[in-house]
Amino acid sequence: MKNQKNSLGKIIITILIFVIIILIIIVSYNFYVKKTQEVNSNEKLKACIDEKCFFVETADTYYKRIKGLMNREFLDEDKGMLFIFPNEDTWGFWMKDTLIPLDIIWADENMKITDIKEDLTPCKENPCQIYSPEAKAKYALEINSGLVNKLNITNSSKFKLNFFPS
């Protein structure tokens, strides 16, 4: 009976030590993630085409890319959303639940503009049209409709990304 109590006590102590180690790992990881997010939140991203730059929100996760600019009622003329995909492909877009008309500019991993679609209007009912580029792209920039034409953006325009401290 005494040996069983000793064995049970050792098992409980081992489990407690294991749980404490796991908790230390979780707390350390959460601290690291928070610090990383703080550093990243101190930087902003600009997407520039020729001389015109847009302050952009990034859609760099699956969820952010799915949500995009849905349900936004307004987008400043100097703002946009930059979609960053895991690899180059012909990533398609639809305008479901997007309330403002948009222009979309796709660029490959070398920052060469691969396609442009203009004046994409909101879609109110299914099925919504899907807009895909003619060539593979790693990035897509959504800006207000009419800006591609107003700024004379073409496939030969220069596309670049700039980080800057806020």
C-alpha positions in Angstrom: 0.0 0.0 0.0 2.9 2.4 0.9 4.6 1.7 -2.4 1.4 2.4 -4.3 1.1 5.8 -2.5 4.7 6.6 -3.3 4.2 5.7 -7.0 1.0 7.7 -7.1 2.8 10.7 -5.5 5.6 10.5 -8.0 3.2 10.4 -10.9 1.3 13.4 -9.6 4.5 15.3 -9.1 5.7 14.4 -12.6 2.4 15.6 -14.1 2.5 18.8 -12.1 6.1 19.5 -13.3 5.0 18.7 -16.9 2.0 21.1 -16.6 4.2 23.9 -15.2 6.7 23.5 -18.1 3.9 23.6 -20.6 2.5 26.8 -19.0 5.9 28.4 -19.0 6.2 27.6 -22.7 2.8 29.0 -23.5 3.4 32.3 -21.5 6.8 32.7 -23.2 5.4 32.1 -26.6 2.5 34.6 -26.0 5.0 37.2 -24.8 7.2 36.7 -27.9 4.1 37.0 -30.2 2.9 40.1 -28.5 6.4 41.7 -28.8 6.6 40.7 -32.5 3.2 42.2 -33.1 4.2 45.5 -31.4 7.3 45.8 -33.6 5.2 45.1 -36.7 2.5 47.5 -35.7 5.1 50.2 -35.6 5.7 49.8 -39.3 3.3 50.8 -42.1 3.4 49.6 -45.6 3.1 51.8 -48.8 2.4 50.3 -52.2 3.7 52.7 -54.8 2.9 52.7 -58.5 5.2 55.1 -60.4 5.1 58.2 -58.2 1.7 57.6 -56.5 1.8 55.8 -53.1 -1.1 54.2 -51.2 -1.1 53.5 -47.5 -2.2 49.9 -47.4 -3.7 47.4 -45.1 -2.3 44.0 -45.7 -4.4 40.9 -46.4 -1.6 38.3 -45.7 -3.6 35.5 -44.0 -6.3 33.3 -45.4 -9.0 35.0 -43.2 -7.8 38.5 -44.1 -7.8 37.7 -47.8 -11.3 36.2 -47.6 -12.7 39.3 -45.9 -10.8 41.9 -47.9 -12.7 45.2 -48.1 -16.1 43.6 -47.5 -18.7 45.9 -45.9 -16.5 49.0 -46.1 -18.5 52.1 -47.0 -15.6 54.3 -47.8 -11.9 54.1 -48.8 -9.7 57.2 -48.9 -8.1 58.0 -52.2 -4.6 57.4 -50.8 -5.4 54.1 -49.2 -5.9 50.6 -50.4 -5.6 46.9 -49.5 -2.6 44.8 -50.5 -3.3 41.1 -50.8 -0.1 39.0 -50.3 -0.5 35.5 -51.4 1.7 32.5 -50.4 2.8 31.9 -54.0 2.2 33.1 -57.5 -1.0 32.0 -59.1 -4.1 33.5 -60.9 -5.8 34.5 -57.7 -9.4 35.5 -58.3 -11.5 38.2 -56.6 -15.2 38.7 -56.4 -17.1 41.8 -55.2 -19.6 40.0 -52.8 -20.5 42.3 -49.9 -18.0 44.9 -51.2 -19.9 48.2 -51.0 -17.5 50.4 -53.0 -16.3 50.0 -56.6 -12.7 49.1 -57.0 -9.7 48.8 -59.4 -7.4 45.8 -58.9 -3.8 45.7 -59.9 -1.9 42.4 -59.8 1.9 42.1 -59.6 4.2 39.1 -59.7 7.0 38.3 -57.1 9.3 40.6 -59.2 6.9 43.5 -58.8 6.0 43.5 -62.4 2.3 44.4 -63.0 0.7 41.3 -64.6 -2.9 42.6 -65.0 -5.3 45.4 -64.2 -9.1 45.2 -63.8 -10.9 48.5 -63.6 -14.3 49.6 -62.2 -15.3 46.4 -60.5 -18.8 47.1 -59.2 -20.3 45.7 -56.0 -22.1 42.4 -56.3 -25.4 42.3 -54.4 -26.7 38.8 -55.3 -25.1 35.4 -56.0 -23.5 34.3 -58.2 -20.9 37.0 -58.3 -18.5 37.3 -61.1 -14.9 36.3 -60.3 -12.2 38.5 -61.7 -8.8 36.8 -62.3 -5.6 38.1 -63.8 -4.4 37.0 -67.1 -1.0 36.0 -65.6 0.1 34.7 -62.3 0.6 37.1 -59.4 1.8 37.2 -55.8 0.3 40.6 -55.0 -3.0 42.3 -55.7 -3.7 45.9 -54.8 -7.3 47.1 -54.4 -7.8 50.9 -54.8 -10.8 53.1 -55.4 -12.4 52.7 -58.8 -11.2 55.2 -61.4 -7.7 55.7 -59.9 -6.1 53.4 -62.5 -7.4 55.7 -65.3 -6.8 58.9 -63.4 -3.2 58.0 -62.5 -2.5 56.5 -65.9 -1.5 53.1 -64.4 -0.6 50.5 -67.0 1.2 47.2 -67.1 4.4 49.0 -67.7 4.1 51.2 -64.5 6.6 50.5 -61.8 5.2 48.8 -58.7 7.1 48.7 -55.4 6.5 48.2 -51.7 7.9 50.4 -49.0 8.0 49.9 -45.2 8.3 53.0 -43.1 8.2 53.7 -39.3 4.9 55.2 -38.1 
